[in-house]
Amino acid sequence: MWCRKNCLQNVHILVIYTPSRYTNVYEPFSYLLTKDADRFVDKFITKQHSLLEYVKEIEKLKDMASTVASLPIAVPMHLFLLDCHKINQVLRMRCS
């Protein structure tokens, strides 16, 4: 009885904390989901830049899109499967 209760407590803890730890994977891309990314692009476009600066900015976005594409689509948890397909798709779309 004690073993089952202990196992259930461990699974309960993992189910609660594992998804929140996984969200840290998306932290570097969080600004893409806000209006900050749109403002940055608008501000960048309105100013005068060299061709090299445009190339660097485009490469940065392409690298971000590539990194997001390499993230797992589904993350198995102990009692459920965390589906990340939609958020990955939105982030890749925002990078393009």
N, C-alpha and C positions, 0 to 999 in steps of 0.2 A: 504494500500500500504506500509506504513512504517513498519508494523508488518511483512509482507512477506519478505521485504528486510532485516530486522533484522534477521529473522529466517534463511534466505539463508546465510547471513554472518556467523552466528553461525555454521551452518552445514559445510560451507566451511572451517572454522577454525578447526573444529573437524576432518574433513577429512584429512587435511594437517598434523595436529600434533599428532593425535592418533596413526597412524602406527609407527611414529618415537619413541613415548613413549613406544610402545609395544616391540620395538627392544631391549630396556633395559633389558627385561626378558632374552634375549639370551646372554647378555654381559658376564656372568660367563663362558660361553662355547665357546666364540669366538676364543680362542687359539686352539681349536680342529679343526678349519677350516683352520689353517695355518700350515706351515711346523714346527712350534715350537713344536707341539705335537709329531710329528715324531722324531724330534731331541731329545726331552726329553726321549722318549722310547728307542731310539738307545743308548743314553748316559747311561740310567739306566741299560740296559741289558749288556752293555760292562763292567760295574763295578761289583765288588764282593759285594753281598748283602746277608743278612741272609734270612731265610725262612719267618720270621716275617715281614721283610721289603717288600718282594714280596707280601705277603698276604695283607698288608696294602695298597699297590699300587693298587692291583687288586680290593680290596673292595672300594677304592676311585672311581675307574672307574665304578664299578657296581652301586654305589650310584649315580654317575652322569648320567648314562644311565637310571636309575630308575626315576630320577628327570626330565630328558628330556621326558621320556615316559608319565609323568603325565601332561606335558604342553598341552594346548588345540591344537587340530588339525586345527580348524578354529576359527577365531576371527571375530565376526560381527562388521562391521564398520557402519557408518551411510548411506553410499551410495554403499558400496560393502562389500564382505566377504574376509577377509585376510586368505588365505590358507597356513597353516604352516606345512602341512603333510610332504612335501619333506625335509624341513630343519630339522624337528624333526627326520626323518628317517636317514638322513646323520649323524646327531650328535650321534644318538644311535649306528650307524654302526662304527663311529670313536672311540666310547668308548669300543667297543668289540675287 
